[in-house]
Amino acid sequence: MMRLRLAATLLGLVVLSGSALARDAVPALREGMPYAAARGRLIGKGFQPVASGNRDEARCPAGRQDVCNAYPETVSCSGTGAAACRFIFSGKRGVTLTVVADGEDVGRLKVVATRRSSEKDAKWQRAGR
């Protein structure tokens, strides 16, 4: 009987830890999905946009201020080419993500890449460096 209780307790711990890991899992963001939808999905899964402490216009060059104004988590935007922009999010347990999106204007941004980042990236962003 004691072994049965121990087994049930261990099974319960495994299930609870598995559900905690599932909550921390990075949501799937498809390449080409609208950035606004990707942002909403991340926020819905507990990730928070990391607002930049940098309000310098160099962060978003001429023609890209609309992105920085709409999304405070903007790390940087390119002023030429595909006009890629980088955004940073912080999740539970130190999970930090960088999302790269491109598009001609704020309403047309599409996800091109997502990668895990370090918590140092989030601290750097908050400090505005």
Buried (B, 14 or more C-beta within 10 A) or exposed (E): EEEEEEEEEEEEEEEEEEEEEEEBEBBEBEEEBBBBEBBEBBEEBBBBBBBBEBEEEEBBBEEBBEBBEBBEBBBBBBEEEEBBBBBBBBBEEEBBBBBBBBBEEBEEBBBBEBEEBEEEBBEBBBEEE
